[in-house]
């Protein structure tokens, strides 16, 4: 069942990945970001695409699927994230 969910998520996220590949990273200062729950982000240093699930001042809570089809979650400083516009 986990594999089915992962495949569905991979199909869902494909348009976002293509759109990201065709644009530059957001160049705004972190305080100018207007993140919303549901936005797609990535760590500036690389890693999986993540979905914003919560915001608290400059901390952003995210969830993602890892390579082994497990759901991961974590909270990151907004300055460490790249936003898909």
N, C-alpha and C positions, 0 to 999 in steps of 0.2 A: 504494500500500500504506500509506503514511504516513497518508493521509486515513482509511482504514478503521480504523486503530489509534486515531486521534484521535476518530472517531465512537464507537468502542467505549468509550473512556475517558470521553467526554462523557456517554454513557448510564450508565456505572458511577457517575460522580460526582454525577449529578442528585439522588439521595436525600440525599446529604450537604449539597448546597447548599440544598435545601429545609429540611432540619433546622437548618442554620445560620441561615437567614433567620428562623426562628421562635424563636430563643433569643438571649440576650445573650452578649457576649464573656465569656470566662472572666475572673473578677475576682481570682483568686488571685495572690499574689506570684509572680514567676518561679521562685523557689527551691522553691515548693510544687507546681509542675507535675510531673507524673509522665509525661513523654512516653515513648512507645515507638515503635520502628520500625513504620511503617505508619500512624501517626496523620496526620490531615489538619490542616494549619496554613496561615496566611496572614500576610504581613507586616502589622504593625499599621497601617502607612501605606497599605495596599491592595495589590492585585496579584493574581496567579493563586493558585488553590488549589494547595498543594504537599503532597507526601507525604514524611514523615520517613524517611530512609534510613540515618541514623547519628547517634549521640550521643557527644559528647566533652566532659565537664565542662559548661560553659555554652554550648557551640557545638553547633548542630543542622545537620546536612547534609540537604538537601532536593533533590527532583527535581520537575519540572513540565513541562507542555506550554505553549509560548507560542502567540500568535495565529497564527503561521505554521506550526503543527504540528511544531515542532522541540522536542526535549527539552532542557530547561535544568536546570542544577544549580548549587547554591551552598551555602555554609555561613554561617549567621547566628547572632548572639547570641540566646540564648533570650529575652532581654528584648524583642527586636524582633518577636516572633511572637505571634499570636493563635491559640489552640488551639480546635478544634472538639470539644466534649464529647459 
